């Protein structure tokens, strides 16, 4: 993942029930984002409702696919995984789950 200045390797949690992608605070810092410079605020719900969040755009490489721009809710929560949700991970990638095989497959969306 590439942010405003740096590149970070990170694993994410695919969450079909999450409305948005969520970027943990420390990962955002590693990417070079400055909390005070992010002016678009976002309200999160559930366990993250108590934390402030800002919108950030991240250039991400998933597997061996071409880079895509992902929109994240960058939260001040530090004990949360990187979450890949409906907006916009599942808009950029098709994900097939094979529960009986305990596996999944990701493919970029057809253009």
N, CA, C and O atoms as CSV, one atom per row, in Angstrom:
chain,resi,resn,atom,element,x,y,z
A,1,UNK,N,N,0.848,-1.165,0.000
A,1,UNK,CA,C,0.000,0.000,0.000
A,1,UNK,C,C,0.892,1.226,0.000
A,1,UNK,O,O,1.902,1.277,0.702
A,2,UNK,N,N,0.511,2.199,-0.786
A,2,UNK,CA,C,1.253,3.448,-0.833
A,2,UNK,C,C,0.360,4.579,-0.375
A,2,UNK,O,O,-0.771,4.735,-0.835
A,3,UNK,N,N,0.900,5.367,0.548
A,3,UNK,CA,C,0.164,6.516,1.049
A,3,UNK,C,C,0.745,7.789,0.497
A,3,UNK,O,O,1.226,7.830,-0.636
A,4,UNK,N,N,0.700,8.825,1.301
A,4,UNK,CA,C,1.159,10.119,0.841
A,4,UNK,C,C,2.667,10.143,0.621
A,4,UNK,O,O,3.159,10.932,-0.187
A,5,UNK,N,N,3.414,9.286,1.332
A,5,UNK,CA,C,4.870,9.315,1.206
A,5,UNK,C,C,5.520,7.940,1.202
A,5,UNK,O,O,6.572,7.773,0.585
A,6,UNK,N,N,4.943,6.964,1.857
A,6,UNK,CA,C,5.622,5.697,2.119
A,6,UNK,C,C,4.850,4.500,1.579
A,6,UNK,O,O,3.678,4.596,1.216
A,7,UNK,N,N,5.552,3.369,1.541
A,7,UNK,CA,C,4.945,2.101,1.157
A,7,UNK,C,C,4.977,1.163,2.353
A,7,UNK,O,O,5.984,1.074,3.056
A,8,UNK,N,N,3.861,0.458,2.583
A,8,UNK,CA,C,3.732,-0.455,3.714
A,8,UNK,C,C,3.130,-1.753,3.212
A,8,UNK,O,O,2.210,-1.736,2.395
A,9,UNK,N,N,3.638,-2.874,3.690
A,9,UNK,CA,C,3.045,-4.175,3.407
A,9,UNK,C,C,2.117,-4.516,4.572
A,9,UNK,O,O,2.526,-4.478,5.732
A,10,UNK,N,N,0.871,-4.849,4.255
A,10,UNK,CA,C,-0.102,-5.125,5.311
A,10,UNK,C,C,-1.063,-6.214,4.862
A,10,UNK,O,O,-1.323,-6.380,3.671
A,11,UNK,N,N,-1.582,-6.946,5.828
A,11,UNK,CA,C,-2.635,-7.928,5.571
A,11,UNK,C,C,-3.954,-7.326,6.017
A,11,UNK,O,O,-4.014,-6.590,7.002
A,12,UNK,N,N,-5.008,-7.646,5.282
A,12,UNK,CA,C,-6.313,-7.107,5.618
A,12,UNK,C,C,-7.317,-8.208,5.873
A,12,UNK,O,O,-7.134,-9.353,5.458
A,13,UNK,N,N,-8.370,-7.844,6.556
A,13,UNK,CA,C,-9.474,-8.738,6.849
A,13,UNK,C,C,-10.598,-8.443,5.866
A,13,UNK,O,O,-11.119,-7.328,5.841
A,14,UNK,N,N,-10.979,-9.430,5.055
A,14,UNK,CA,C,-12.129,-9.265,4.163
A,14,UNK,C,C,-13.396,-9.332,5.006
A,14,UNK,O,O,-13.640,-10.323,5.694
A,15,UNK,N,N,-14.196,-8.278,4.950
A,15,UNK,CA,C,-15.408,-8.229,5.768
A,15,UNK,C,C,-16.591,-7.829,4.895
A,15,UNK,O,O,-16.797,-6.648,4.618
A,16,UNK,N,N,-17.361,-8.815,4.465
A,16,UNK,CA,C,-18.499,-8.538,3.588
A,16,UNK,C,C,-19.571,-7.712,4.286
A,16,UNK,O,O,-20.410,-7.107,3.620
A,17,UNK,N,N,-19.559,-7.676,5.608
A,17,UNK,CA,C,-20.539,-6.899,6.351
A,17,UNK,C,C,-20.096,-5.480,6.647
A,17,UNK,O,O,-20.885,-4.680,7.149
A,18,UNK,N,N,-18.839,-5.150,6.343
A,18,UNK,CA,C,-18.334,-3.799,6.593
A,18,UNK,C,C,-18.719,-2.884,5.439
A,18,UNK,O,O,-18.516,-3.224,4.273
A,19,UNK,N,N,-19.265,-1.747,5.760
A,19,UNK,CA,C,-19.647,-0.788,4.722
A,19,UNK,C,C,-18.419,-0.173,4.071
A,19,UNK,O,O,-18.387,0.006,2.854
A,20,UNK,N,N,-17.408,0.153,4.868
A,20,UNK,CA,C,-16.221,0.842,4.353
A,20,UNK,C,C,-14.945,0.075,4.677
A,20,UNK,O,O,-14.920,-0.802,5.540
A,21,UNK,N,N,-13.886,0.437,3.955
A,21,UNK,CA,C,-12.542,-0.032,4.292
A,21,UNK,C,C,-12.079,0.757,5.512
A,21,UNK,O,O,-12.361,1.951,5.619
A,22,UNK,N,N,-11.378,0.108,6.424
A,22,UNK,CA,C,-10.903,0.775,7.634
A,22,UNK,C,C,-9.388,0.622,7.729
A,22,UNK,O,O,-8.850,-0.481,7.633
A,23,UNK,N,N,-8.713,1.755,7.920
A,23,UNK,CA,C,-7.262,1.791,8.052
A,23,UNK,C,C,-6.908,2.105,9.496
A,23,UNK,O,O,-7.280,3.165,9.998
A,24,UNK,N,N,-6.191,1.205,10.185
A,24,UNK,CA,C,-5.789,1.480,11.564
A,24,UNK,C,C,-4.883,2.711,11.638
A,24,UNK,O,O,-4.153,3.017,10.695
A,25,UNK,N,N,-4.942,3.395,12.749
A,25,UNK,CA,C,-4.205,4.642,12.920
A,25,UNK,C,C,-2.709,4.478,12.640
A,25,UNK,O,O,-2.138,5.258,11.877
A,26,UNK,N,N,-2.081,3.491,13.235
A,26,UNK,CA,C,-0.631,3.353,13.093
A,26,UNK,C,C,-0.211,3.016,11.658
A,26,UNK,O,O,0.874,3.407,11.228
A,27,UNK,N,N,-1.047,2.305,10.924
A,27,UNK,CA,C,-0.727,2.018,9.517
A,27,UNK,C,C,-0.785,3.316,8.716
A,27,UNK,O,O,0.047,3.543,7.838
A,28,UNK,N,N,-1.761,4.164,9.014
A,28,UNK,CA,C,-1.838,5.468,8.354
A,28,UNK,C,C,-0.610,6.319,8.622
A,28,UNK,O,O,-0.107,6.994,7.725
A,29,UNK,N,N,-0.128,6.286,9.857
A,29,UNK,CA,C,1.095,7.015,10.216
A,29,UNK,C,C,2.280,6.461,9.426
A,29,UNK,O,O,3.082,7.224,8.888
A,30,UNK,N,N,2.392,5.117,9.355
A,30,UNK,CA,C,3.480,4.488,8.585
A,30,UNK,C,C,3.422,4.891,7.112
A,30,UNK,O,O,4.459,5.027,6.462
A,31,UNK,N,N,2.216,5.081,6.590
A,31,UNK,CA,C,2.065,5.486,5.191
A,31,UNK,C,C,2.413,6.959,4.970
A,31,UNK,O,O,2.528,7.409,3.830
A,32,UNK,N,N,2.577,7.700,6.052
A,32,UNK,CA,C,2.975,9.096,5.946
A,32,UNK,C,C,1.845,10.101,6.040
A,32,UNK,O,O,2.045,11.281,5.753
A,33,UNK,N,N,0.655,9.654,6.437
A,33,UNK,CA,C,-0.463,10.580,6.584
A,33,UNK,C,C,-0.329,11.381,7.879
A,33,UNK,O,O,0.171,10.881,8.886
A,34,UNK,N,N,-0.782,12.627,7.831
A,34,UNK,CA,C,-0.804,13.527,8.976
A,34,UNK,C,C,-2.270,13.739,9.346
A,34,UNK,O,O,-3.042,14.275,8.551
A,35,UNK,N,N,-2.651,13.321,10.543
A,35,UNK,CA,C,-4.050,13.374,10.969
A,35,UNK,C,C,-4.641,14.775,10.801
A,35,UNK,O,O,-5.770,14.920,10.332
A,36,UNK,N,N,-3.896,15.787,11.175
A,36,UNK,CA,C,-4.399,17.156,11.133
A,36,UNK,C,C,-4.619,17.664,9.711
A,36,UNK,O,O,-5.402,18.593,9.511
A,37,UNK,N,N,-3.960,17.089,8.734
A,37,UNK,CA,C,-4.104,17.540,7.349
A,37,UNK,C,C,-5.268,16.862,6.631
A,37,UNK,O,O,-5.652,17.286,5.540
A,38,UNK,N,N,-5.822,15.833,7.221
A,38,UNK,CA,C,-6.966,15.137,6.620
A,38,UNK,C,C,-8.228,15.852,7.075
A,38,UNK,O,O,-8.573,15.814,8.256
A,39,UNK,N,N,-8.910,16.497,6.155
A,39,UNK,CA,C,-10.017,17.371,6.541
A,39,UNK,C,C,-11.406,16.750,6.352
A,39,UNK,O,O,-12.391,17.307,6.835
A,40,UNK,N,N,-11.502,15.621,5.667
A,40,UNK,CA,C,-12.811,14.998,5.452
A,40,UNK,C,C,-13.059,13.973,6.551
A,40,UNK,O,O,-12.436,12.911,6.578
A,41,UNK,N,N,-13.972,14.301,7.452
A,41,UNK,CA,C,-14.295,13.424,8.576
A,41,UNK,C,C,-15.369,12.422,8.174
A,41,UNK,O,O,-16.142,12.660,7.246
A,42,UNK,N,N,-15.406,11.314,8.874
A,42,UNK,CA,C,-16.357,10.239,8.607
A,42,UNK,C,C,-16.776,9.637,9.940
A,42,UNK,O,O,-15.935,9.408,10.809
A,43,UNK,N,N,-18.061,9.382,10.107
A,43,UNK,CA,C,-18.548,8.732,11.321
A,43,UNK,C,C,-18.595,7.228,11.098
A,43,UNK,O,O,-19.189,6.751,10.132
A,44,UNK,N,N,-17.968,6.492,11.993
A,44,UNK,CA,C,-18.015,5.031,11.951
A,44,UNK,C,C,-19.082,4.553,12.926
A,44,UNK,O,O,-19.533,5.306,13.789
A,45,UNK,N,N,-19.477,3.297,12.779
A,45,UNK,CA,C,-20.507,2.730,13.651
A,45,UNK,C,C,-19.942,1.524,14.387
A,45,UNK,O,O,-18.774,1.175,14.218
A,46,UNK,N,N,-20.760,0.902,15.187
A,46,UNK,CA,C,-20.367,-0.306,15.901
A,46,UNK,C,C,-19.242,-0.046,16.891
A,46,UNK,O,O,-19.225,0.981,17.568
A,47,UNK,N,N,-18.307,-0.978,16.970
A,47,UNK,CA,C,-17.197,-0.884,17.915
A,47,UNK,C,C,-16.303,0.317,17.666
A,47,UNK,O,O,-15.579,0.745,18.565
A,48,UNK,N,N,-16.342,0.869,16.455
A,48,UNK,CA,C,-15.463,1.994,16.120
A,48,UNK,C,C,-16.156,3.346,16.234
A,48,UNK,O,O,-15.546,4.370,15.925
A,49,UNK,N,N,-17.408,3.377,16.669
A,49,UNK,CA,C,-18.168,4.632,16.744
A,49,UNK,C,C,-17.545,5.640,17.702
A,49,UNK,O,O,-17.737,6.846,17.544
A,50,UNK,N,N,-16.814,5.164,18.677
A,50,UNK,CA,C,-16.213,6.069,19.671
A,50,UNK,C,C,-14.959,6.770,19.170
A,50,UNK,O,O,-14.441,7.666,19.837
A,51,UNK,N,N,-14.462,6.368,17.994
A,51,UNK,CA,C,-13.231,6.937,17.456
A,51,UNK,C,C,-13.515,7.872,16.284
A,51,UNK,O,O,-14.431,7.636,15.496
A,52,UNK,N,N,-12.730,8.919,16.179
A,52,UNK,CA,C,-12.805,9.782,15.012
A,52,UNK,C,C,-12.204,9.047,13.826
A,52,UNK,O,O,-11.358,8.169,13.990
A,53,UNK,N,N,-12.650,9.416,12.625
A,53,UNK,CA,C,-12.100,8.823,11.405
A,53,UNK,C,C,-12.006,9.902,10.332
A,53,UNK,O,O,-12.796,10.846,10.307
A,54,UNK,N,N,-11.029,9.746,9.455
A,54,UNK,CA,C,-10.810,10.646,8.325
A,54,UNK,C,C,-10.752,9.821,7.048
A,54,UNK,O,O,-10.361,8.654,7.076
A,55,UNK,N,N,-11.136,10.417,5.939
A,55,UNK,CA,C,-11.090,9.739,4.649
A,55,UNK,C,C,-9.698,9.921,4.040
A,55,UNK,O,O,-9.194,11.041,3.950
A,56,UNK,N,N,-9.083,8.812,3.624
A,56,UNK,CA,C,-7.803,8.865,2.922
A,56,UNK,C,C,-7.861,7.946,1.702
A,56,UNK,O,O,-8.548,6.925,1.708
A,57,UNK,N,N,-7.134,8.326,0.667
A,57,UNK,CA,C,-7.015,7.512,-0.546
A,57,UNK,C,C,-5.668,6.822,-0.522
A,57,UNK,O,O,-4.639,7.450,-0.270
A,58,UNK,N,N,-5.681,5.521,-0.787
A,58,UNK,CA,C,-4.462,4.718,-0.740
A,58,UNK,C,C,-4.302,3.981,-2.061
A,58,UNK,O,O,-5.246,3.360,-2.548
A,59,UNK,N,N,-3.131,4.049,-2.629
A,59,UNK,CA,C,-2.806,3.257,-3.816
A,59,UNK,C,C,-2.400,1.879,-3.306
A,59,UNK,O,O,-1.391,1.752,-2.613
A,60,UNK,N,N,-3.167,0.852,-3.638
A,60,UNK,CA,C,-2.938,-0.481,-3.082
A,60,UNK,C,C,-2.657,-1.501,-4.176
A,60,UNK,O,O,-3.220,-1.437,-5.269
A,61,UNK,N,N,-1.782,-2.436,-3.860
A,61,UNK,CA,C,-1.529,-3.584,-4.726
A,61,UNK,C,C,-2.014,-4.809,-3.969
A,61,UNK,O,O,-1.540,-5.100,-2.870
A,62,UNK,N,N,-2.955,-5.518,-4.559
A,62,UNK,CA,C,-3.503,-6.730,-3.964
A,62,UNK,C,C,-2.973,-7.904,-4.763
A,62,UNK,O,O,-3.242,-8.022,-5.958
A,63,UNK,N,N,-2.215,-8.778,-4.102
A,63,UNK,CA,C,-1.622,-9.921,-4.800
A,63,UNK,C,C,-0.748,-9.469,-5.947
A,63,UNK,O,O,0.078,-8.570,-5.794
A,64,UNK,N,N,-0.930,-10.093,-7.097
A,64,UNK,CA,C,-0.156,-9.762,-8.291
A,64,UNK,C,C,-0.924,-8.867,-9.247
A,64,UNK,O,O,-0.516,-8.706,-10.397
A,65,UNK,N,N,-2.022,-8.284,-8.798
A,65,UNK,CA,C,-2.867,-7.462,-9.662
A,65,UNK,C,C,-2.320,-6.049,-9.794
A,65,UNK,O,O,-1.449,-5.631,-9.031
A,66,UNK,N,N,-2.840,-5.328,-10.766
A,66,UNK,CA,C,-2.467,-3.935,-10.974
A,66,UNK,C,C,-2.905,-3.092,-9.768
A,66,UNK,O,O,-3.891,-3.421,-9.108
A,67,UNK,N,N,-2.181,-2.014,-9.483
A,67,UNK,CA,C,-2.562,-1.148,-8.364
A,67,UNK,C,C,-3.953,-0.546,-8.567
A,67,UNK,O,O,-4.358,-0.250,-9.691
A,68,UNK,N,N,-4.669,-0.374,-7.470
A,68,UNK,CA,C,-5.977,0.281,-7.477
A,68,UNK,C,C,-6.006,1.311,-6.358
A,68,UNK,O,O,-5.280,1.198,-5.370
A,69,UNK,N,N,-6.847,2.304,-6.527
A,69,UNK,CA,C,-7.017,3.303,-5.488
A,69,UNK,C,C,-8.157,2.863,-4.576
A,69,UNK,O,O,-9.290,2.674,-5.019
A,70,UNK,N,N,-7.836,2.705,-3.300
A,70,UNK,CA,C,-8.842,2.319,-2.321
A,70,UNK,C,C,-9.116,3.489,-1.385
A,70,UNK,O,O,-8.208,4.233,-1.013
A,71,UNK,N,N,-10.369,3.637,-1.014
A,71,UNK,CA,C,-10.799,4.682,-0.090
A,71,UNK,C,C,-10.906,4.052,1.292
A,71,UNK,O,O,-11.561,3.025,1.471
A,72,UNK,N,N,-10.256,4.676,2.262
A,72,UNK,CA,C,-10.267,4.145,3.624
A,72,UNK,C,C,-10.828,5.161,4.607
A,72,UNK,O,O,-10.663,6.370,4.441
A,73,UNK,N,N,-11.491,4.650,5.628
A,73,UNK,CA,C,-11.800,5.422,6.819
A,73,UNK,C,C,-10.608,5.196,7.745
A,73,UNK,O,O,-10.460,4.126,8.335
A,74,UNK,N,N,-9.769,6.208,7.864
A,74,UNK,CA,C,-8.580,6.118,8.721
A,74,UNK,C,C,-9.020,6.456,10.134
A,74,UNK,O,O,-9.361,7.601,10.429
A,75,UNK,N,N,-9.011,5.475,10.990
A,75,UNK,CA,C,-9.521,5.629,12.343
A,75,UNK,C,C,-8.390,5.870,13.337
A,75,UNK,O,O,-7.255,5.446,13.124
A,76,UNK,N,N,-8.719,6.552,14.411
A,76,UNK,CA,C,-7.742,6.746,15.482
A,76,UNK,C,C,-7.602,5.488,16.342
A,76,UNK,O,O,-6.749,5.437,17.228
A,77,UNK,N,N,-8.421,4.488,16.090
A,77,UNK,CA,C,-8.312,3.224,16.824
A,77,UNK,C,C,-7.014,2.522,16.433
A,77,UNK,O,O,-6.679,2.423,15.253
A,78,UNK,N,N,-6.301,2.043,17.424
A,78,UNK,CA,C,-5.035,1.356,17.162
A,78,UNK,C,C,-5.187,-0.157,17.207
A,78,UNK,O,O,-4.390,-0.875,16.602
A,79,UNK,N,N,-6.188,-0.646,17.909
A,79,UNK,CA,C,-6.369,-2.093,18.065
A,79,UNK,C,C,-7.464,-2.618,17.155
A,79,UNK,O,O,-8.365,-3.329,17.601
A,80,UNK,N,N,-7.385,-2.268,15.879
A,80,UNK,CA,C,-8.361,-2.720,14.898
A,80,UNK,C,C,-7.568,-3.235,13.695
A,80,UNK,O,O,-6.538,-2.654,13.353
A,81,UNK,N,N,-8.021,-4.308,13.048
A,81,UNK,CA,C,-7.316,-4.766,11.854
A,81,UNK,C,C,-7.611,-3.865,10.664
A,81,UNK,O,O,-8.575,-3.100,10.682
A,82,UNK,N,N,-6.800,-3.955,9.652
A,82,UNK,CA,C,-7.103,-3.314,8.384
A,82,UNK,C,C,-8.291,-4.075,7.815
A,82,UNK,O,O,-8.209,-5.285,7.599
A,83,UNK,N,N,-9.389,-3.379,7.571
A,83,UNK,CA,C,-10.621,-4.021,7.125
A,83,UNK,C,C,-10.891,-3.640,5.676
A,83,UNK,O,O,-10.817,-2.468,5.308
A,84,UNK,N,N,-11.204,-4.636,4.861
A,84,UNK,CA,C,-11.558,-4.428,3.459
A,84,UNK,C,C,-13.055,-4.679,3.319
A,84,UNK,O,O,-13.525,-5.805,3.483
A,85,UNK,N,N,-13.796,-3.619,3.015
A,85,UNK,CA,C,-15.254,-3.693,3.004
A,85,UNK,C,C,-15.878,-3.344,1.660
A,85,UNK,O,O,-15.210,-3.307,0.627
A,86,UNK,N,N,-17.172,-3.092,1.709
A,86,UNK,CA,C,-17.965,-2.861,0.499
A,86,UNK,C,C,-17.494,-1.646,-0.290
A,86,UNK,O,O,-17.368,-1.715,-1.512
A,87,UNK,N,N,-17.232,-0.527,0.398
A,87,UNK,CA,C,-16.733,0.692,-0.258
A,87,UNK,C,C,-15.281,0.855,0.140
A,87,UNK,O,O,-15.004,1.206,1.287
A,88,UNK,N,N,-14.391,0.626,-0.720
A,88,UNK,CA,C,-14.620,0.289,-2.105
A,88,UNK,C,C,-13.887,-0.986,-2.536
A,88,UNK,O,O,-13.748,-1.230,-3.734
A,89,UNK,N,N,-13.417,-1.801,-1.588
A,89,UNK,CA,C,-12.698,-3.018,-1.965
A,89,UNK,C,C,-13.575,-3.933,-2.811
A,89,UNK,O,O,-13.148,-4.411,-3.862
A,90,UNK,N,N,-14.807,-4.178,-2.349
A,90,UNK,CA,C,-15.681,-5.096,-3.078
A,90,UNK,C,C,-16.256,-4.467,-4.347
A,90,UNK,O,O,-16.947,-5.131,-5.119
A,91,UNK,N,N,-15.968,-3.185,-4.553
A,91,UNK,CA,C,-16.329,-2.536,-5.814
A,91,UNK,C,C,-15.203,-2.694,-6.839
A,91,UNK,O,O,-15.434,-2.597,-8.045
A,92,UNK,N,N,-13.996,-2.937,-6.357
A,92,UNK,CA,C,-12.827,-3.089,-7.229
A,92,UNK,C,C,-12.480,-4.552,-7.508
A,92,UNK,O,O,-11.836,-4.861,-8.511
A,93,UNK,N,N,-12.907,-5.445,-6.622
A,93,UNK,CA,C,-12.551,-6.856,-6.748
A,93,UNK,C,C,-13.774,-7.745,-6.584
A,93,UNK,O,O,-14.672,-7.449,-5.796
A,94,UNK,N,N,-13.796,-8.828,-7.331
A,94,UNK,CA,C,-14.770,-9.892,-7.129
A,94,UNK,C,C,-14.134,-10.911,-6.193
A,94,UNK,O,O,-12.979,-11.301,-6.368
A,95,UNK,N,N,-14.896,-11.330,-5.208
A,95,UNK,CA,C,-14.390,-12.283,-4.232
A,95,UNK,C,C,-15.331,-13.474,-4.205
A,95,UNK,O,O,-16.536,-13.318,-4.005
A,96,UNK,N,N,-14.781,-14.662,-4.407
A,96,UNK,CA,C,-15.566,-15.901,-4.342
A,96,UNK,C,C,-15.116,-16.689,-3.118
A,96,UNK,O,O,-13.930,-16.976,-2.951
A,97,UNK,N,N,-16.075,-17.035,-2.266
A,97,UNK,CA,C,-15.778,-17.801,-1.059
A,97,UNK,C,C,-16.127,-19.270,-1.291
A,97,UNK,O,O,-17.192,-19.591,-1.820
A,98,UNK,N,N,-15.228,-20.143,-0.894
A,98,UNK,CA,C,-15.417,-21.601,-0.989
A,98,UNK,C,C,-15.367,-22.148,0.440
A,98,UNK,O,O,-14.348,-22.667,0.895
A,99,UNK,N,N,-16.484,-22.015,1.121
A,99,UNK,CA,C,-16.512,-22.346,2.537
A,99,UNK,C,C,-16.089,-23.791,2.812
A,99,UNK,O,O,-15.321,-24.049,3.739
A,100,UNK,N,N,-16.585,-24.721,2.015
A,100,UNK,CA,C,-16.273,-26.126,2.271
A,100,UNK,C,C,-14.791,-26.427,2.089
A,100,UNK,O,O,-14.300,-27.435,2.597
A,101,UNK,N,N,-14.071,-25.565,1.370
A,101,UNK,CA,C,-12.626,-25.733,1.181
A,101,UNK,C,C,-11.819,-24.796,2.078
A,101,UNK,O,O,-10.589,-24.820,2.067
A,102,UNK,N,N,-12.533,-23.962,2.863
A,102,UNK,CA,C,-11.893,-22.963,3.718
A,102,UNK,C,C,-10.956,-22.068,2.910
A,102,UNK,O,O,-9.817,-21.815,3.303
A,103,UNK,N,N,-11.468,-21.594,1.763
A,103,UNK,CA,C,-10.648,-20.796,0.862
A,103,UNK,C,C,-11.497,-19.713,0.204
A,103,UNK,O,O,-12.726,-19.752,0.247
A,104,UNK,N,N,-10.816,-18.753,-0.403
A,104,UNK,CA,C,-11.491,-17.727,-1.188
A,104,UNK,C,C,-10.579,-17.346,-2.344
A,104,UNK,O,O,-9.379,-17.620,-2.329
A,105,UNK,N,N,-11.173,-16.711,-3.342
A,105,UNK,CA,C,-10.434,-16.285,-4.531
A,105,UNK,C,C,-10.779,-14.828,-4.826
A,105,UNK,O,O,-11.940,-14.427,-4.744
A,106,UNK,N,N,-9.768,-14.050,-5.166
A,106,UNK,CA,C,-9.963,-12.638,-5.499
A,106,UNK,C,C,-9.553,-12.398,-6.933
A,106,UNK,O,O,-8.498,-12.851,-7.376
A,107,UNK,N,N,-10.399,-11.678,-7.657
A,107,UNK,CA,C,-10.113,-11.288,-9.041
A,107,UNK,C,C,-10.463,-9.810,-9.203
A,107,UNK,O,O,-11.456,-9.347,-8.641
A,108,UNK,N,N,-9.658,-9.066,-9.965
A,108,UNK,CA,C,-10.032,-7.657,-10.194
A,108,UNK,C,C,-11.314,-7.579,-11.015
A,108,UNK,O,O,-11.620,-8.477,-11.799
A,109,UNK,N,N,-12.051,-6.502,-10.824
A,109,UNK,CA,C,-13.289,-6.344,-11.602
A,109,UNK,C,C,-12.965,-6.212,-13.072
A,109,UNK,O,O,-11.904,-5.710,-13.443
A,110,UNK,N,N,-13.879,-6.663,-13.904
A,110,UNK,CA,C,-13.710,-6.542,-15.351
A,110,UNK,C,C,-13.970,-5.094,-15.725
A,110,UNK,O,O,-14.899,-4.466,-15.217
A,111,UNK,N,N,-13.150,-4.578,-16.607
A,111,UNK,CA,C,-13.300,-3.185,-17.022
A,111,UNK,C,C,-14.094,-3.091,-18.295
A,111,UNK,O,O,-14.324,-1.991,-18.799
